[in-house]
């Protein structure tokens, strides 16, 4: 909305030209951004625009926007100029290299690839419906958003606390000892810091979240590929496969990404004990555990203390619906490991907004629980809708996404490209990850989920 905007009436008459100095952010829903293409009649040009233009230039000089002259005219005669609102036509004004970068991602034949390569920032595309990145659609509630908004100025103009204070806040929120937990700028920062401590061979299940293997040397990674249908695997499968692989660490994402595979809590305990007995560091990423039906957690003092070879990683951004705040935690009772990871993290690794969120989170515990219940109900409804589409096969999932096999009509890439081009819906093409015709769909709220099912049914 940079530059001149206008307001119009029911008959598309331009009521006001609003310059930057009079722009009010709270009035954005009533504003129309000018595309800066005008058609003037000869009579209007001769008798109105040019005389006013010359008078304005004489009074204020030539270094002014020409729309200022139109603004003066509308103040005198509000019925002269009419707007022609766009109805879905695409345009973008290019003033600098960032504008050019965004415009290229809109108007190119490679739009899907360019959008995916941005890894987020889709708030720049207000009409895009993002089913690619994974966020809790039911949290925070409006009251928490209002509390964050009310503190905006104070948080913006003050430094955040250091690492020690933020670890204390996380310890309070997750009810573990302060020495056992570390707050990160998203789980990604903690994964990077932790990967430095993963010596020797590291066991991975693939397909998986690529942030883990990408942080390691390729020769370090020992891959287990599930042989059961739909990428299913159990704790026993992992123990059998890695029993003779001489790994120093094992990474388990539970529920897994992108497959949604879930290992029950009791079986994860058996796996943790197995790793402890074999002197293997178990990195358990439970970023999606709160979305599961069982929704247990290993973020408990007694569990962390029993298994000092255990490291728990959790993305707060995903589970609590605040990816813009970039929050995650890592927990372990292994103090030598924790000390080494903390050295890899800067003292001010999260901002004041993230710190304040951790400070007030405890007040909204009941709201969070209700949000998760609402999410699980909507996921069940959404899955039923998807299962009615004859050329999609929906895999079971305990997370806030579902992996679907495209069985007919399209390749997974063709489906992803068409949804973006024709419906402005972005999904994840998992061709490379899953070595097959698969897409991953985020589970959102009912309105958004209906939007994508309607699009899929139309296709």
N, C-alpha and C positions, 0 to 999 in steps of 0.2 A: 504493500500500500504506500510505498514511497512516491513522492511527487503529488501532483494535483489530483484531488478526488472531487466528486460532485454528489449532490443529493437530487433525486428526481421525484416527481409526483406520480399519481396513478396513470396519467396520460403521457408519461415519459418526458414531461417538460422539465428542463434543468432548473432547479430552484436556487442552488448555490454552487459556486466554485469555491472550494475550500483549500487555501494554501497551507503549506507546512506549519506556519505559525498558528493557525487556528484548528489544526487537526486534533481531534479528541479520540483517544484510543477506545474509550467506552462507547463511542458512536460508530465503530467500524461496521457493525451489521447493517447500518443505514447508508453506508458509503458505496459509491461505484468508482473504481479507478479508471481514469481516462486512458484510452489507447492512443490518443493524440492523432487521430485521423478525423478531419473535419470537411464538411461540404458546405460552402457558402454560396448563396445566390449572388448574382452581379449587383442587384439592388442593395442587399445587405452589406456587401463589401464596400460599395461606393458611398452609401449614405450612413452606415453605422460603423463597421469595423475599422476601415482605414482612417476616418476622421478621429475616432477615439484612439487609435494606435498612434497617430501623429501627436495628439494632445498629450497622451501618456508619456511618450518619448521626450517631448519638450519639457514636461514637468519633472520626470524622474530619470531621464537618460535611457540609453539603449540596453543596458545590462539588466534587463528584467525578463521574466517569462511572459511570452505572448498571451498565455491564458489569463494573466492578470487583467488584460484588456477585456476579455470575455467575462471575467468576474464583474467588472464595473458595469458592463452592458446588462447582465442578468439582474444586477441590483436596481437598474432603472426600468427594465422591461423583462419580467420573468417569463413571459410566454414566447419570446423570440426563438430561443434555442431549445431543441429537443435532442434527447439521447436515443441511440439505437443499441439497447442492451444486447450483448452477445449471448447466444444460447448454446453454449458448449463448444464454440469455436476456440481453438487454442492460440494464444499469443504470449510473448514474453518480451519485456523491454530489456535491452542489453546495454548496460552502462560501463561494466567492468569485467574482469576476468571471472569473477564468481558468477555473475549473471550469464556469461557465455557458457560456463561449465553446466549450469542448470538448464539453459536453453538446449544445449547439445543433448542432454539426457531426455528431453521432451520430444524433440523433433527428429531424432535419428532413427534409422532402421534398427539400430543396436540398443534401443531404449532399455530392454530388459537387462542386458549385460551391464550397461552403464549404471542403472539404478542399483543393481545388486553390488556393484563394486564400490558404492558409497558407504556400505555397511551401516546404514541408518541415516539420520538427519532428514527423515521423510516429512517432518513438520514443514519443510520448505515446499512441499507439494500438497496443498490443502485439500485437494479432491481425491488424493490417492488413499485407497483402503489397504492397509498393510496387514496381510496374513502371513508374512514371512518372519518377522521378528516376534518374540514370544513375551507377552506381557499379561499380567493379571488384569482382566477387564472390570473387576468388581471392587478394586481397592486402589487407592485410598477412597474413603467416602467423602461426601461433600464437606462435612464439618472439618475433617482433617485438612482438606484442601484450603478451606477458608482460614484455618489457623496458620498454615504455611504462608498464605498470601498476606495475612495481617502482619507477619514478621518480615516481609520481603525487604523493606528498606534497611532495617536493623541488620539483617543477615548479609545483605549486599555490601555494606560499608564496614564490616568488621571481619577480622581474621578468624578463622576457625581455631579450635583448640588443637593441641598436638596429639600425637598417636596415643599416649597414655590415657588421656581423658576419653577419647573416642573408643578405645578398647574397654574402658570402664562402662560406657553406655551400652556397648554391645553385650557385655557380660550381664548387665541388668536385664536387657531385653530377652536374651536367650537363656538366662538362668544358669550360666556356667561361671567358673572362676575366672577372674580377670587375667591371670597368668596363662590361661588356656586359649585365649581368643585374640584374634587380630582382625581389625577392620581394613578393608581394601577399597581402592577406587574401582569398584566393580570386582567380580570374581576374577576377571582377566588379569588384573594386576597381581593378585595373589597366586594365580596359576603360574605366571611368569617367574615370580620370586621363588615359588616352591620347586619349579622345574630344575633350578640350579642345584637343589639338594637331592635330586633323583640321580644317584650314581648307579652305574652298571646298567643292566637290561631293565626295561620297563614294559610290563604287560599292558596291552590295550585290547579293547573289544572294538571291532569295526563292523558296520559304520558307527561313527561316534562324533562328538563335538571336537572339531579339528584343532581347537586352541591348545589342547594337551599335546598331541603328537607334533604340532608345528613348533613347539618350544623345545623339542629335543632333537638330537642328531638322528638321522634316519636309521643308522645302524644300531641305535639303542633300542628301538621299538620292536617288541615281539607281539605280533598281531594274532588274536583269536577271532576267527570269522564264524559266526553261528551257522550250524548245518541244519538246524530245525527250520520248519516252515515259518515264514514271517519274521525271521531274524530273532526268534525266541531263544533264550538260553537261561540256565539256572546257575545257582552257586556251585552245584556239583560239577556242571560242565566246566566252569572256570578252574576249579580245583584239579579236576582230571587233566585238563589241557596243560596247565602251567606247572604241574607237579615236577616235571623233569626239565623245565626250561631255564632254571637258575636265574630267575629274575630278582632284582633288588626291590622293585616297586610294582604295584598293580593298581591301575586306575579303573574305577568303576563309577559310571554315572547311573544313578538309580532314582527315578525312571530314566532310561537311556534316551539319548537324543541322536538321531531323529526317530528311532524305532518305537519309542514308548514302552519298551520292555521293562518289566518290573520284577525285582526279586524281593519276596516278602521279608519282613523285619527279622524273623527268627532265622531265616537262611542267611541273611547278611551277618548276623551274629556268628553263625558257624564259619562263614568265610573270614570274618575278622579274627576268630580264634585260630583258624588254619594259617593265616598270614603271620600271626604272632608266633606260632610254633615254628614256622619256617624262616623267621627273621626277615619277613617281607613287609615293607611299608605299604599299607593299604590306603590309597587316596580315594575317599568316598565322596563323590560330588552329589549332594542331595538338593541341588537347585530347584528341582521340580517335585520334591517329595510332598510338599504341602498340598499339591493338586491330586494326590493319589487317594484312593478310597480308604486305605489303611492309615495313611499319613503319619507314620512314626518318624522319629528323628534320632540320630546318633549324637546330637548336640546335648549331651547329658553328662554331668560330672562323673557319675559312676561308670558309664560306658567308656569315656575318654581315659579314665584312670585304669580301668581293667585292661585296655588295649593301648599301650603306649607306642605301638607301631601304627596306630590309626591317625589319619588326618582327615578331617571333615571340611569340605568346601561348600559354601552356599551362596548363591546369588540372590541378594535381597531385591535387586532391580527386577528380576523376573517374578519372584513369588509375591512381592508386595506392590507391583505395578508402578515402580518409580525408576525406569531405566535412565531417565535424564539426570537423576541424582548420582548415578554410578556408585552403587554400594554393594559390598559383598563381605563375607566373613570367612576366616579359616580358623579351625580349632584343633588343638592337640594337647595332650598332657606331656609330650616329649619336649622338655624345656630347652634342650640343646638345639633341637630342630627349630623350635619357635624363635629362639634367640637369633639363629642364623637367617631365618626368613625376615624377621623384623629389621635386620640390618639392610636388607634389600629394599625396604620400603621407606620412603621419605617421611619426615616428621609431620608434614602437612600434606597428607596424601588424599584427604577428602575435604570438600569445601564446607562452608558454614551451613548451607542448605541441607546437606547430607547429615551433618552433625545434629542439627535441630530436629530432623526427621527421627533420628535414633532417640533423641531426648524425649519426644512426645509419643513415640510408638506404643509404649505400654498402656497409655490411656485408651487406645483403640483396639485392644486385644479382642474384645467381644465382636467388634465390627469386622475384624479380620476373619474370625471364625465363621461369622455369618456370610461373608463374601465367598469363602471357600465352599461352603454348603451350596450357595447359589451357583457358583461355577460348576460344581459337579453335576447339578441338575441340568444346567444348560449344555454341558458336554454330552450328557446322555441323549438329550433331545437332538442336538446337532448331529451326532453320530447316526441316529435313526434317519435323519433327513438325507445324509450323505449315502447311506446304504440303499436308498431308493433309486439312486442314479445307476443305471445298468452297466455303465462302462467304468465304474470306480469300485475297487475292492478296499474296504476300510480295515486297517489292522488294529488290533486292540491296543489301547493306550491308557496309561495312568497319569499322563502329563497334561499340559495345556496346549497340546497339539496332537494331530493324528497323521500318521503316515498312510498314504493311499496309493495303491497300485492302479495305474491307468491301463485298463485291460483292452480297450478298443477305441477306435475313432481317431485318437491323437497319440503322439509321443508325449512324454511328460513335458518336454521343452515346448512343443507346439501348444500345449494347454496353457503353460505359464505365459507364453508370449501373447496368446489370444486374450486371456483374461486381462492382461495389462493393457493391451491395445484397445480392446472393445469395451471393457468395463472399469478400467482404472483400478484393478485389483492386483496386488503383488503377492505371489506365492513363491515357495521354495521348490525349485526343480532339483530333485535328489538323484539325478541320473548318475553323476560321478560318485556320489557317496555310496549309493546302494547297488550300483551296477545293474540297473534295471529301470523299468518305466515307473518311477515313483515320484510323488510330490508330497510335500509336508504342508499341512494347513494349520495355522494357529487357530485355537478356539477362542472366540471373542464373545461379546454379548449377543443377545438374541437378534437385535436389529442388524448388526454386522454379519452374523452368521446367516441370517435370511438373505442378505444381499448376495453372498457368494453362492448359496445353494440355488437361488433364483437364476444367477448367471450360469451356473453349471447345468441346470435343467434346460435353460434356453439353448445352450450349446448342444 
